[in-house]
Amino acid sequence: MLDAYLDQIRTTIGRYAATTFVVDCNLVVEKRPGNQGFVTGSMVFLDGSQLHFSEFLDAAQDAVEKLMYSYHYQDPNVSSQ
């Protein structure tokens, strides 16, 4: 179940990375003991905006549960000062 979910993430990110509006893409997938996983990555879009994401996953029984997740979209026109 966890492998199928991780493959789905890889496929989805790969599809977006192949588009003209994504200029850079980074994805790290880690399988961890106890049927758990950690996914983190980022995308930089043509307009300079960025998407950062992470998920800590647990595949218990017949489902993948997100124990922790974070999705952050950064507008290129907003200063982080």
mmCIF file of the N, C-alpha and C atoms, coordinates in Angstrom:
data_MODEL
# 
_entry.id   MODEL 
# 
loop_
_atom_site.group_PDB 
_atom_site.id 
_atom_site.type_symbol 
_atom_site.label_atom_id 
_atom_site.label_alt_id 
_atom_site.label_comp_id 
_atom_site.label_asym_id 
_atom_site.label_entity_id 
_atom_site.label_seq_id 
_atom_site.pdbx_PDB_ins_code 
_atom_site.Cartn_x 
_atom_site.Cartn_y 
_atom_site.Cartn_z 
_atom_site.occupancy 
_atom_site.B_iso_or_equiv 
_atom_site.pdbx_formal_charge 
_atom_site.auth_seq_id 
_atom_site.auth_comp_id 
_atom_site.auth_asym_id 
_atom_site.auth_atom_id 
_atom_site.pdbx_PDB_model_num 
ATOM 1   N N  . MET A 1 1  ? 0.818  -1.196 0.000   1.00 0.00 ? 1  MET A N  1 
ATOM 2   C CA . MET A 1 1  ? 0.000  0.000  0.000   1.00 0.00 ? 1  MET A CA 1 
ATOM 3   C C  . MET A 1 1  ? 0.866  1.265  0.000   1.00 0.00 ? 1  MET A C  1 
ATOM 4   N N  . LEU A 1 2  ? 1.902  1.299  0.844   1.00 0.00 ? 2  LEU A N  1 
ATOM 5   C CA . LEU A 1 2  ? 2.786  2.458  0.902   1.00 0.00 ? 2  LEU A CA 1 
ATOM 6   C C  . LEU A 1 2  ? 3.536  2.636  -0.412  1.00 0.00 ? 2  LEU A C  1 
ATOM 7   N N  . ASP A 1 3  ? 4.027  1.540  -0.983  1.00 0.00 ? 3  ASP A N  1 
ATOM 8   C CA . ASP A 1 3  ? 4.752  1.627  -2.258  1.00 0.00 ? 3  ASP A CA 1 
ATOM 9   C C  . ASP A 1 3  ? 3.881  2.212  -3.360  1.00 0.00 ? 3  ASP A C  1 
ATOM 10  N N  . ALA A 1 4  ? 2.622  1.824  -3.409  1.00 0.00 ? 4  ALA A N  1 
ATOM 11  C CA . ALA A 1 4  ? 1.706  2.340  -4.427  1.00 0.00 ? 4  ALA A CA 1 
ATOM 12  C C  . ALA A 1 4  ? 1.493  3.844  -4.241  1.00 0.00 ? 4  ALA A C  1 
ATOM 13  N N  . TYR A 1 5  ? 1.352  4.291  -2.993  1.00 0.00 ? 5  TYR A N  1 
ATOM 14  C CA . TYR A 1 5  ? 1.168  5.722  -2.720  1.00 0.00 ? 5  TYR A CA 1 
ATOM 15  C C  . TYR A 1 5  ? 2.414  6.508  -3.131  1.00 0.00 ? 5  TYR A C  1 
ATOM 16  N N  . LEU A 1 6  ? 3.593  6.006  -2.775  1.00 0.00 ? 6  LEU A N  1 
ATOM 17  C CA . LEU A 1 6  ? 4.843  6.685  -3.125  1.00 0.00 ? 6  LEU A CA 1 
ATOM 18  C C  . LEU A 1 6  ? 5.041  6.726  -4.636  1.00 0.00 ? 6  LEU A C  1 
ATOM 19  N N  . ASP A 1 7  ? 4.691  5.649  -5.330  1.00 0.00 ? 7  ASP A N  1 
ATOM 20  C CA . ASP A 1 7  ? 4.767  5.641  -6.792  1.00 0.00 ? 7  ASP A CA 1 
ATOM 21  C C  . ASP A 1 7  ? 3.824  6.673  -7.400  1.00 0.00 ? 7  ASP A C  1 
ATOM 22  N N  . GLN A 1 8  ? 2.652  6.814  -6.810  1.00 0.00 ? 8  GLN A N  1 
ATOM 23  C CA . GLN A 1 8  ? 1.684  7.804  -7.297  1.00 0.00 ? 8  GLN A CA 1 
ATOM 24  C C  . GLN A 1 8  ? 2.242  9.226  -7.145  1.00 0.00 ? 8  GLN A C  1 
ATOM 25  N N  . ILE A 1 9  ? 2.894  9.498  -6.025  1.00 0.00 ? 9  ILE A N  1 
ATOM 26  C CA . ILE A 1 9  ? 3.502  10.819 -5.817  1.00 0.00 ? 9  ILE A CA 1 
ATOM 27  C C  . ILE A 1 9  ? 4.604  11.053 -6.844  1.00 0.00 ? 9  ILE A C  1 
ATOM 28  N N  . ARG A 1 10 ? 5.477  10.064 -7.041  1.00 0.00 ? 10 ARG A N  1 
ATOM 29  C CA . ARG A 1 10 ? 6.559  10.193 -8.028  1.00 0.00 ? 10 ARG A CA 1 
ATOM 30  C C  . ARG A 1 10 ? 5.999  10.476 -9.421  1.00 0.00 ? 10 ARG A C  1 
ATOM 31  N N  . THR A 1 11 ? 4.960  9.756  -9.800  1.00 0.00 ? 11 THR A N  1 
ATOM 32  C CA . THR A 1 11 ? 4.346  9.934  -11.118 1.00 0.00 ? 11 THR A CA 1 
ATOM 33  C C  . THR A 1 11 ? 3.747  11.320 -11.263 1.00 0.00 ? 11 THR A C  1 
ATOM 34  N N  . THR A 1 12 ? 3.025  11.765 -10.256 1.00 0.00 ? 12 THR A N  1 
ATOM 35  C CA . THR A 1 12 ? 2.385  13.079 -10.301 1.00 0.00 ? 12 THR A CA 1 
ATOM 36  C C  . THR A 1 12 ? 3.424  14.196 -10.381 1.00 0.00 ? 12 THR A C  1 
ATOM 37  N N  . ILE A 1 13 ? 4.443  14.133 -9.548  1.00 0.00 ? 13 ILE A N  1 
ATOM 38  C CA . ILE A 1 13 ? 5.493  15.152 -9.575  1.00 0.00 ? 13 ILE A CA 1 
ATOM 39  C C  . ILE A 1 13 ? 6.215  15.118 -10.917 1.00 0.00 ? 13 ILE A C  1 
ATOM 40  N N  . GLY A 1 14 ? 6.475  13.938 -11.451 1.00 0.00 ? 14 GLY A N  1 
ATOM 41  C CA . GLY A 1 14 ? 7.126  13.804 -12.747 1.00 0.00 ? 14 GLY A CA 1 
ATOM 42  C C  . GLY A 1 14 ? 6.326  14.437 -13.869 1.00 0.00 ? 14 GLY A C  1 
ATOM 43  N N  . ARG A 1 15 ? 5.015  14.289 -13.822 1.00 0.00 ? 15 ARG A N  1 
ATOM 44  C CA . ARG A 1 15 ? 4.151  14.902 -14.841 1.00 0.00 ? 15 ARG A CA 1 
ATOM 45  C C  . ARG A 1 15 ? 4.222  16.423 -14.784 1.00 0.00 ? 15 ARG A C  1 
ATOM 46  N N  . TYR A 1 16 ? 4.179  16.976 -13.563 1.00 0.00 ? 16 TYR A N  1 
ATOM 47  C CA . TYR A 1 16 ? 4.267  18.430 -13.434 1.00 0.00 ? 16 TYR A CA 1 
ATOM 48  C C  . TYR A 1 16 ? 5.660  18.937 -13.813 1.00 0.00 ? 16 TYR A C  1 
ATOM 49  N N  . ALA A 1 17 ? 6.695  18.198 -13.466 1.00 0.00 ? 17 ALA A N  1 
ATOM 50  C CA . ALA A 1 17 ? 8.063  18.609 -13.789 1.00 0.00 ? 17 ALA A CA 1 
ATOM 51  C C  . ALA A 1 17 ? 8.291  18.684 -15.297 1.00 0.00 ? 17 ALA A C  1 
ATOM 52  N N  . ALA A 1 18 ? 7.523  17.927 -16.058 1.00 0.00 ? 18 ALA A N  1 
ATOM 53  C CA . ALA A 1 18 ? 7.673  17.899 -17.517 1.00 0.00 ? 18 ALA A CA 1 
ATOM 54  C C  . ALA A 1 18 ? 6.929  19.033 -18.216 1.00 0.00 ? 18 ALA A C  1 
ATOM 55  N N  . THR A 1 19 ? 6.190  19.837 -17.470 1.00 0.00 ? 19 THR A N  1 
ATOM 56  C CA . THR A 1 19 ? 5.434  20.931 -18.081 1.00 0.00 ? 19 THR A CA 1 
ATOM 57  C C  . THR A 1 19 ? 6.330  22.153 -18.271 1.00 0.00 ? 19 THR A C  1 
ATOM 58  N N  . THR A 1 20 ? 5.848  23.100 -19.053 1.00 0.00 ? 20 THR A N  1 
ATOM 59  C CA . THR A 1 20 ? 6.620  24.313 -19.306 1.00 0.00 ? 20 THR A CA 1 
ATOM 60  C C  . THR A 1 20 ? 6.504  25.334 -18.181 1.00 0.00 ? 20 THR A C  1 
ATOM 61  N N  . PHE A 1 21 ? 5.523  25.196 -17.289 1.00 0.00 ? 21 PHE A N  1 
ATOM 62  C CA . PHE A 1 21 ? 5.359  26.179 -16.221 1.00 0.00 ? 21 PHE A CA 1 
ATOM 63  C C  . PHE A 1 21 ? 6.102  25.803 -14.936 1.00 0.00 ? 21 PHE A C  1 
ATOM 64  N N  . VAL A 1 22 ? 6.772  24.642 -14.904 1.00 0.00 ? 22 VAL A N  1 
ATOM 65  C CA . VAL A 1 22 ? 7.623  24.256 -13.776 1.00 0.00 ? 22 VAL A CA 1 
ATOM 66  C C  . VAL A 1 22 ? 9.065  24.318 -14.254 1.00 0.00 ? 22 VAL A C  1 
ATOM 67  N N  . VAL A 1 23 ? 9.874  25.172 -13.617 1.00 0.00 ? 23 VAL A N  1 
ATOM 68  C CA . VAL A 1 23 ? 11.265 25.351 -14.057 1.00 0.00 ? 23 VAL A CA 1 
ATOM 69  C C  . VAL A 1 23 ? 12.251 24.530 -13.230 1.00 0.00 ? 23 VAL A C  1 
ATOM 70  N N  . ASP A 1 24 ? 11.863 24.121 -12.030 1.00 0.00 ? 24 ASP A N  1 
ATOM 71  C CA . ASP A 1 24 ? 12.726 23.288 -11.208 1.00 0.00 ? 24 ASP A CA 1 
ATOM 72  C C  . ASP A 1 24 ? 11.865 22.446 -10.276 1.00 0.00 ? 24 ASP A C  1 
ATOM 73  N N  . CYS A 1 25 ? 12.320 21.238 -10.018 1.00 0.00 ? 25 CYS A N  1 
ATOM 74  C CA . CYS A 1 25 ? 11.550 20.318 -9.192  1.00 0.00 ? 25 CYS A CA 1 
ATOM 75  C C  . CYS A 1 25 ? 12.513 19.457 -8.383  1.00 0.00 ? 25 CYS A C  1 
ATOM 76  N N  . ASN A 1 26 ? 12.170 19.226 -7.134  1.00 0.00 ? 26 ASN A N  1 
ATOM 77  C CA . ASN A 1 26 ? 12.982 18.406 -6.255  1.00 0.00 ? 26 ASN A CA 1 
ATOM 78  C C  . ASN A 1 26 ? 12.051 17.493 -5.469  1.00 0.00 ? 26 ASN A C  1 
ATOM 79  N N  . LEU A 1 27 ? 12.374 16.205 -5.403  1.00 0.00 ? 27 LEU A N  1 
ATOM 80  C CA . LEU A 1 27 ? 11.561 15.248 -4.665  1.00 0.00 ? 27 LEU A CA 1 
ATOM 81  C C  . LEU A 1 27 ? 12.476 14.252 -3.973  1.00 0.00 ? 27 LEU A C  1 
ATOM 82  N N  . VAL A 1 28 ? 12.255 14.053 -2.676  1.00 0.00 ? 28 VAL A N  1 
ATOM 83  C CA . VAL A 1 28 ? 12.989 13.062 -1.896  1.00 0.00 ? 28 VAL A CA 1 
ATOM 84  C C  . VAL A 1 28 ? 11.956 12.149 -1.243  1.00 0.00 ? 28 VAL A C  1 
ATOM 85  N N  . VAL A 1 29 ? 12.095 10.850 -1.485  1.00 0.00 ? 29 VAL A N  1 
ATOM 86  C CA . VAL A 1 29 ? 11.190 9.853  -0.919  1.00 0.00 ? 29 VAL A CA 1 
ATOM 87  C C  . VAL A 1 29 ? 12.021 8.902  -0.074  1.00 0.00 ? 29 VAL A C  1 
ATOM 88  N N  . GLU A 1 30 ? 11.651 8.752  1.201   1.00 0.00 ? 30 GLU A N  1 
ATOM 89  C CA . GLU A 1 30 ? 12.356 7.854  2.103   1.00 0.00 ? 30 GLU A CA 1 
ATOM 90  C C  . GLU A 1 30 ? 11.379 6.827  2.665   1.00 0.00 ? 30 GLU A C  1 
ATOM 91  N N  . LYS A 1 31 ? 11.721 5.565  2.508   1.00 0.00 ? 31 LYS A N  1 
ATOM 92  C CA . LYS A 1 31 ? 10.956 4.520  3.187   1.00 0.00 ? 31 LYS A CA 1 
ATOM 93  C C  . LYS A 1 31 ? 11.612 4.314  4.540   1.00 0.00 ? 31 LYS A C  1 
ATOM 94  N N  . ARG A 1 32 ? 10.804 4.187  5.582   1.00 0.00 ? 32 ARG A N  1 
ATOM 95  C CA . ARG A 1 32 ? 11.306 4.049  6.945   1.00 0.00 ? 32 ARG A CA 1 
ATOM 96  C C  . ARG A 1 32 ? 10.778 2.765  7.571   1.00 0.00 ? 32 ARG A C  1 
ATOM 97  N N  . PRO A 1 33 ? 11.431 2.304  8.620   1.00 0.00 ? 33 PRO A N  1 
ATOM 98  C CA . PRO A 1 33 ? 10.980 1.072  9.274   1.00 0.00 ? 33 PRO A CA 1 
ATOM 99  C C  . PRO A 1 33 ? 9.543  1.202  9.778   1.00 0.00 ? 33 PRO A C  1 
ATOM 100 N N  . GLY A 1 34 ? 8.894  0.078  9.924   1.00 0.00 ? 34 GLY A N  1 
ATOM 101 C CA . GLY A 1 34 ? 7.526  0.071  10.433  1.00 0.00 ? 34 GLY A CA 1 
ATOM 102 C C  . GLY A 1 34 ? 6.495  0.455  9.403   1.00 0.00 ? 34 GLY A C  1 
ATOM 103 N N  . ASN A 1 35 ? 6.819  0.261  8.122   1.00 0.00 ? 35 ASN A N  1 
ATOM 104 C CA . ASN A 1 35 ? 5.909  0.577  7.028   1.00 0.00 ? 35 ASN A CA 1 
ATOM 105 C C  . ASN A 1 35 ? 5.535  2.062  7.011   1.00 0.00 ? 35 ASN A C  1 
ATOM 106 N N  . GLN A 1 36 ? 6.540  2.904  7.256   1.00 0.00 ? 36 GLN A N  1 
ATOM 107 C CA . GLN A 1 36 ? 6.346  4.340  7.237   1.00 0.00 ? 36 GLN A CA 1 
ATOM 108 C C  . GLN A 1 36 ? 7.195  4.960  6.137   1.00 0.00 ? 36 GLN A C  1 
ATOM 109 N N  . GLY A 1 37 ? 6.888  6.201  5.806   1.00 0.00 ? 37 GLY A N  1 
ATOM 110 C CA . GLY A 1 37 ? 7.631  6.898  4.774   1.00 0.00 ? 37 GLY A CA 1 
ATOM 111 C C  . GLY A 1 37 ? 7.616  8.394  4.999   1.00 0.00 ? 37 GLY A C  1 
ATOM 112 N N  . PHE A 1 38 ? 8.575  9.066  4.380   1.00 0.00 ? 38 PHE A N  1 
ATOM 113 C CA . PHE A 1 38 ? 8.669  10.520 4.441   1.00 0.00 ? 38 PHE A CA 1 
ATOM 114 C C  . PHE A 1 38 ? 8.909  11.040 3.038   1.00 0.00 ? 38 PHE A C  1 
ATOM 115 N N  . VAL A 1 39 ? 8.118  12.015 2.635   1.00 0.00 ? 39 VAL A N  1 
ATOM 116 C CA . VAL A 1 39 ? 8.217  12.617 1.312   1.00 0.00 ? 39 VAL A CA 1 
ATOM 117 C C  . VAL A 1 39 ? 8.405  14.113 1.507   1.00 0.00 ? 39 VAL A C  1 
ATOM 118 N N  . THR A 1 40 ? 9.369  14.679 0.816   1.00 0.00 ? 40 THR A N  1 
ATOM 119 C CA . THR A 1 40 ? 9.559  16.121 0.855   1.00 0.00 ? 40 THR A CA 1 
ATOM 120 C C  . THR A 1 40 ? 10.002 16.597 -0.518  1.00 0.00 ? 40 THR A C  1 
ATOM 121 N N  . GLY A 1 41 ? 9.656  17.817 -0.840  1.00 0.00 ? 41 GLY A N  1 
ATOM 122 C CA . GLY A 1 41 ? 10.054 18.326 -2.141  1.00 0.00 ? 41 GLY A CA 1 
ATOM 123 C C  . GLY A 1 41 ? 9.643  19.769 -2.342  1.00 0.00 ? 41 GLY A C  1 
ATOM 124 N N  . SER A 1 42 ? 9.986  20.257 -3.521  1.00 0.00 ? 42 SER A N  1 
ATOM 125 C CA . SER A 1 42 ? 9.628  21.623 -3.875  1.00 0.00 ? 42 SER A CA 1 
ATOM 126 C C  . SER A 1 42 ? 9.531  21.750 -5.394  1.00 0.00 ? 42 SER A C  1 
ATOM 127 N N  . MET A 1 43 ? 8.799  22.754 -5.797  1.00 0.00 ? 43 MET A N  1 
ATOM 128 C CA . MET A 1 43 ? 8.673  23.098 -7.209  1.00 0.00 ? 43 MET A CA 1 
ATOM 129 C C  . MET A 1 43 ? 8.838  24.603 -7.341  1.00 0.00 ? 43 MET A C  1 
ATOM 130 N N  . VAL A 1 44 ? 9.548  25.024 -8.366  1.00 0.00 ? 44 VAL A N  1 
ATOM 131 C CA . VAL A 1 44 ? 9.667  26.437 -8.693  1.00 0.00 ? 44 VAL A CA 1 
ATOM 132 C C  . VAL A 1 44 ? 8.951  26.634 -10.021 1.00 0.00 ? 44 VAL A C  1 
ATOM 133 N N  . PHE A 1 45 ? 8.034  27.592 -10.032 1.00 0.00 ? 45 PHE A N  1 
ATOM 134 C CA . PHE A 1 45 ? 7.221  27.825 -11.211 1.00 0.00 ? 45 PHE A CA 1 
ATOM 135 C C  . PHE A 1 45 ? 7.803  28.957 -12.063 1.00 0.00 ? 45 PHE A C  1 
ATOM 136 N N  . LEU A 1 46 ? 7.357  29.039 -13.280 1.00 0.00 ? 46 LEU A N  1 
ATOM 137 C CA . LEU A 1 46 ? 7.844  30.003 -14.253 1.00 0.00 ? 46 LEU A CA 1 
ATOM 138 C C  . LEU A 1 46 ? 7.771  31.441 -13.751 1.00 0.00 ? 46 LEU A C  1 
ATOM 139 N N  . ASP A 1 47 ? 6.757  31.762 -12.965 1.00 0.00 ? 47 ASP A N  1 
ATOM 140 C CA . ASP A 1 47 ? 6.601  33.134 -12.451 1.00 0.00 ? 47 ASP A CA 1 
ATOM 141 C C  . ASP A 1 47 ? 7.461  33.399 -11.216 1.00 0.00 ? 47 ASP A C  1 
ATOM 142 N N  . GLY A 1 48 ? 8.242  32.407 -10.778 1.00 0.00 ? 48 GLY A N  1 
ATOM 143 C CA . GLY A 1 48 ? 9.101  32.561 -9.609  1.00 0.00 ? 48 GLY A CA 1 
ATOM 144 C C  . GLY A 1 48 ? 8.469  32.106 -8.308  1.00 0.00 ? 48 GLY A C  1 
ATOM 145 N N  . SER A 1 49 ? 7.197  31.764 -8.330  1.00 0.00 ? 49 SER A N  1 
ATOM 146 C CA . SER A 1 49 ? 6.556  31.263 -7.120  1.00 0.00 ? 49 SER A CA 1 
ATOM 147 C C  . SER A 1 49 ? 7.070  29.848 -6.829  1.00 0.00 ? 49 SER A C  1 
ATOM 148 N N  . GLN A 1 50 ? 6.898  29.421 -5.570  1.00 0.00 ? 50 GLN A N  1 
ATOM 149 C CA . GLN A 1 50 ? 7.412  28.123 -5.151  1.00 0.00 ? 50 GLN A CA 1 
ATOM 150 C C  . GLN A 1 50 ? 6.372  27.372 -4.338  1.00 0.00 ? 50 GLN A C  1 
ATOM 151 N N  . LEU A 1 51 ? 6.399  26.065 -4.450  1.00 0.00 ? 51 LEU A N  1 
ATOM 152 C CA . LEU A 1 51 ? 5.587  25.181 -3.630  1.00 0.00 ? 51 LEU A CA 1 
ATOM 153 C C  . LEU A 1 51 ? 6.529  24.254 -2.888  1.00 0.00 ? 51 LEU A C  1 
ATOM 154 N N  . HIS A 1 52 ? 6.423  24.238 -1.554  1.00 0.00 ? 52 HIS A N  1 
ATOM 155 C CA . HIS A 1 52 ? 7.205  23.338 -0.714  1.00 0.00 ? 52 HIS A CA 1 
ATOM 156 C C  . HIS A 1 52 ? 6.222  22.402 -0.024  1.00 0.00 ? 52 HIS A C  1 
ATOM 157 N N  . PHE A 1 53 ? 6.580  21.122 0.068   1.00 0.00 ? 53 PHE A N  1 
ATOM 158 C CA . PHE A 1 53 ? 5.662  20.164 0.663   1.00 0.00 ? 53 PHE A CA 1 
ATOM 159 C C  . PHE A 1 53 ? 6.423  19.057 1.383   1.00 0.00 ? 53 PHE A C  1 
ATOM 160 N N  . SER A 1 54 ? 5.767  18.465 2.376   1.00 0.00 ? 54 SER A N  1 
ATOM 161 C CA . SER A 1 54 ? 6.303  17.289 3.051   1.00 0.00 ? 54 SER A CA 1 
ATOM 162 C C  . SER A 1 54 ? 5.146  16.500 3.657   1.00 0.00 ? 54 SER A C  1 
ATOM 163 N N  . GLU A 1 55 ? 5.339  15.197 3.723   1.00 0.00 ? 55 GLU A N  1 
ATOM 164 C CA . GLU A 1 55 ? 4.346  14.303 4.315   1.00 0.00 ? 55 GLU A CA 1 
ATOM 165 C C  . GLU A 1 55 ? 5.081  13.199 5.068   1.00 0.00 ? 55 GLU A C  1 
ATOM 166 N N  . PHE A 1 56 ? 4.649  12.933 6.291   1.00 0.00 ? 56 PHE A N  1 
ATOM 167 C CA . PHE A 1 56 ? 5.130  11.787 7.046   1.00 0.00 ? 56 PHE A CA 1 
ATOM 168 C C  . PHE A 1 56 ? 3.992  10.773 7.041   1.00 0.00 ? 56 PHE A C  1 
ATOM 169 N N  . LEU A 1 57 ? 4.257  9.588  6.515   1.00 0.00 ? 57 LEU A N  1 
ATOM 170 C CA . LEU A 1 57 ? 3.206  8.621  6.212   1.00 0.00 ? 57 LEU A CA 1 
ATOM 171 C C  . LEU A 1 57 ? 3.335  7.351  7.042   1.00 0.00 ? 57 LEU A C  1 
ATOM 172 N N  . ASP A 1 58 ? 2.200  6.750  7.333   1.00 0.00 ? 58 ASP A N  1 
ATOM 173 C CA . ASP A 1 58 ? 2.148  5.455  8.010   1.00 0.00 ? 58 ASP A CA 1 
ATOM 174 C C  . ASP A 1 58 ? 1.144  4.579  7.272   1.00 0.00 ? 58 ASP A C  1 
ATOM 175 N N  . ALA A 1 59 ? 1.608  3.428  6.807   1.00 0.00 ? 59 ALA A N  1 
ATOM 176 C CA . ALA A 1 59 ? 0.724  2.506  6.090   1.00 0.00 ? 59 ALA A CA 1 
ATOM 177 C C  . ALA A 1 59 ? 0.295  1.407  7.054   1.00 0.00 ? 59 ALA A C  1 
ATOM 178 N N  . ALA A 1 60 ? -0.773 1.656  7.736   1.00 0.00 ? 60 ALA A N  1 
ATOM 179 C CA . ALA A 1 60 ? -1.317 0.682  8.677   1.00 0.00 ? 60 ALA A CA 1 
ATOM 180 C C  . ALA A 1 60 ? -2.577 0.080  8.074   1.00 0.00 ? 60 ALA A C  1 
ATOM 181 N N  . GLN A 1 61 ? -2.660 -1.249 8.140   1.00 0.00 ? 61 GLN A N  1 
ATOM 182 C CA . GLN A 1 61 ? -3.812 -1.979 7.645   1.00 0.00 ? 61 GLN A CA 1 
ATOM 183 C C  . GLN A 1 61 ? -3.968 -1.756 6.148   1.00 0.00 ? 61 GLN A C  1 
ATOM 184 N N  . ASP A 1 62 ? -5.098 -1.244 5.691   1.00 0.00 ? 62 ASP A N  1 
ATOM 185 C CA . ASP A 1 62 ? -5.364 -1.094 4.256   1.00 0.00 ? 62 ASP A CA 1 
ATOM 186 C C  . ASP A 1 62 ? -5.376 0.355  3.794   1.00 0.00 ? 62 ASP A C  1 
ATOM 187 N N  . ALA A 1 63 ? -4.716 1.238  4.533   1.00 0.00 ? 63 ALA A N  1 
ATOM 188 C CA . ALA A 1 63 ? -4.741 2.656  4.165   1.00 0.00 ? 63 ALA A CA 1 
ATOM 189 C C  . ALA A 1 63 ? -3.408 3.311  4.502   1.00 0.00 ? 63 ALA A C  1 
ATOM 190 N N  . VAL A 1 64 ? -3.112 4.380  3.792   1.00 0.00 ? 64 VAL A N  1 
ATOM 191 C CA . VAL A 1 64 ? -1.946 5.204  4.090   1.00 0.00 ? 64 VAL A CA 1 
ATOM 192 C C  . VAL A 1 64 ? -2.447 6.437  4.823   1.00 0.00 ? 64 VAL A C  1 
ATOM 193 N N  . GLU A 1 65 ? -1.939 6.640  6.024   1.00 0.00 ? 65 GLU A N  1 
ATOM 194 C CA . GLU A 1 65 ? -2.359 7.770  6.847   1.00 0.00 ? 65 GLU A CA 1 
ATOM 195 C C  . GLU A 1 65 ? -1.245 8.817  6.862   1.00 0.00 ? 65 GLU A C  1 
ATOM 196 N N  . LYS A 1 66 ? -1.624 10.077 6.714   1.00 0.00 ? 66 LYS A N  1 
ATOM 197 C CA . LYS A 1 66 ? -0.669 11.182 6.827   1.00 0.00 ? 66 LYS A CA 1 
ATOM 198 C C  . LYS A 1 66 ? -0.595 11.584 8.292   1.00 0.00 ? 66 LYS A C  1 
ATOM 199 N N  . LEU A 1 67 ? 0.509  11.229 8.942   1.00 0.00 ? 67 LEU A N  1 
ATOM 200 C CA . LEU A 1 67 ? 0.679  11.570 10.351  1.00 0.00 ? 67 LEU A CA 1 
ATOM 201 C C  . LEU A 1 67 ? 1.036  13.043 10.519  1.00 0.00 ? 67 LEU A C  1 
ATOM 202 N N  . MET A 1 68 ? 1.737  13.590 9.539   1.00 0.00 ? 68 MET A N  1 
ATOM 203 C CA . MET A 1 68 ? 2.129  14.994 9.541   1.00 0.00 ? 68 MET A CA 1 
ATOM 204 C C  . MET A 1 68 ? 2.246  15.417 8.087   1.00 0.00 ? 68 MET A C  1 
ATOM 205 N N  . TYR A 1 69 ? 1.827  16.626 7.788   1.00 0.00 ? 69 TYR A N  1 
ATOM 206 C CA . TYR A 1 69 ? 1.980  17.130 6.428   1.00 0.00 ? 69 TYR A CA 1 
ATOM 207 C C  . TYR A 1 69 ? 2.131  18.642 6.454   1.00 0.00 ? 69 TYR A C  1 
ATOM 208 N N  . SER A 1 70 ? 2.762  19.151 5.434   1.00 0.00 ? 70 SER A N  1 
ATOM 209 C CA . SER A 1 70 ? 2.931  20.582 5.291   1.00 0.00 ? 70 SER A CA 1 
ATOM 210 C C  . SER A 1 70 ? 2.970  20.913 3.806   1.00 0.00 ? 70 SER A C  1 
ATOM 211 N N  . TYR A 1 71 ? 2.187  21.918 3.409   1.00 0.00 ? 71 TYR A N  1 
ATOM 212 C CA . TYR A 1 71 ? 2.180  22.425 2.040   1.00 0.00 ? 71 TYR A CA 1 
ATOM 213 C C  . TYR A 1 71 ? 2.292  23.937 2.142   1.00 0.00 ? 71 TYR A C  1 
ATOM 214 N N  . HIS A 1 72 ? 3.273  24.501 1.478   1.00 0.00 ? 72 HIS A N  1 
ATOM 215 C CA . HIS A 1 72 ? 3.484  25.946 1.567   1.00 0.00 ? 72 HIS A CA 1 
ATOM 216 C C  . HIS A 1 72 ? 3.716  26.509 0.167   1.00 0.00 ? 72 HIS A C  1 
ATOM 217 N N  . TYR A 1 73 ? 2.860  27.452 -0.230  1.00 0.00 ? 73 TYR A N  1 
ATOM 218 C CA . TYR A 1 73 ? 3.014  28.140 -1.510  1.00 0.00 ? 73 TYR A CA 1 
ATOM 219 C C  . TYR A 1 73 ? 3.563  29.527 -1.232  1.00 0.00 ? 73 TYR A C  1 
ATOM 220 N N  . GLN A 1 74 ? 4.666  29.871 -1.898  1.00 0.00 ? 74 GLN A N  1 
ATOM 221 C CA . GLN A 1 74 ? 5.300  31.180 -1.713  1.00 0.00 ? 74 GLN A CA 1 
ATOM 222 C C  . GLN A 1 74 ? 5.129  32.019 -2.958  1.00 0.00 ? 74 GLN A C  1 
ATOM 223 N N  . ASP A 1 75 ? 4.423  33.102 -2.837  1.00 0.00 ? 75 ASP A N  1 
ATOM 224 C CA . ASP A 1 75 ? 4.236  34.055 -3.933  1.00 0.00 ? 75 ASP A CA 1 
ATOM 225 C C  . ASP A 1 75 ? 5.563  34.749 -4.204  1.00 0.00 ? 75 ASP A C  1 
ATOM 226 N N  . PRO A 1 76 ? 5.956  34.931 -5.459  1.00 0.00 ? 76 PRO A N  1 
ATOM 227 C CA . PRO A 1 76 ? 7.258  35.556 -5.738  1.00 0.00 ? 76 PRO A CA 1 
ATOM 228 C C  . PRO A 1 76 ? 7.313  37.032 -5.372  1.00 0.00 ? 76 PRO A C  1 
ATOM 229 N N  . ASN A 1 77 ? 6.170  37.661 -5.183  1.00 0.00 ? 77 ASN A N  1 
ATOM 230 C CA . ASN A 1 77 ? 6.127  39.096 -4.902  1.00 0.00 ? 77 ASN A CA 1 
ATOM 231 C C  . ASN A 1 77 ? 6.069  39.412 -3.414  1.00 0.00 ? 77 ASN A C  1 
ATOM 232 N N  . VAL A 1 78 ? 6.081  38.410 -2.565  1.00 0.00 ? 78 VAL A N  1 
ATOM 233 C CA . VAL A 1 78 ? 6.010  38.607 -1.128  1.00 0.00 ? 78 VAL A CA 1 
ATOM 234 C C  . VAL A 1 78 ? 7.403  38.450 -0.535  1.00 0.00 ? 78 VAL A C  1 
ATOM 235 N N  . SER A 1 79 ? 7.866  39.455 0.140   1.00 0.00 ? 79 SER A N  1 
ATOM 236 C CA . SER A 1 79 ? 9.185  39.423 0.769   1.00 0.00 ? 79 SER A CA 1 
ATOM 237 C C  . SER A 1 79 ? 9.135  38.584 2.024   1.00 0.00 ? 79 SER A C  1 
ATOM 238 N N  . SER A 1 80 ? 10.165 37.804 2.290   1.00 0.00 ? 80 SER A N  1 
ATOM 239 C CA . SER A 1 80 ? 10.220 36.972 3.488   1.00 0.00 ? 80 SER A CA 1 
ATOM 240 C C  . SER A 1 80 ? 11.079 37.619 4.573   1.00 0.00 ? 80 SER A C  1 
ATOM 241 N N  . GLN A 1 81 ? 11.149 38.943 4.591   1.00 0.00 ? 81 GLN A N  1 
ATOM 242 C CA . GLN A 1 81 ? 11.974 39.650 5.586   1.00 0.00 ? 81 GLN A CA 1 
ATOM 243 C C  . GLN A 1 81 ? 11.253 39.807 6.876   1.00 0.00 ? 81 GLN A C  1 
# 
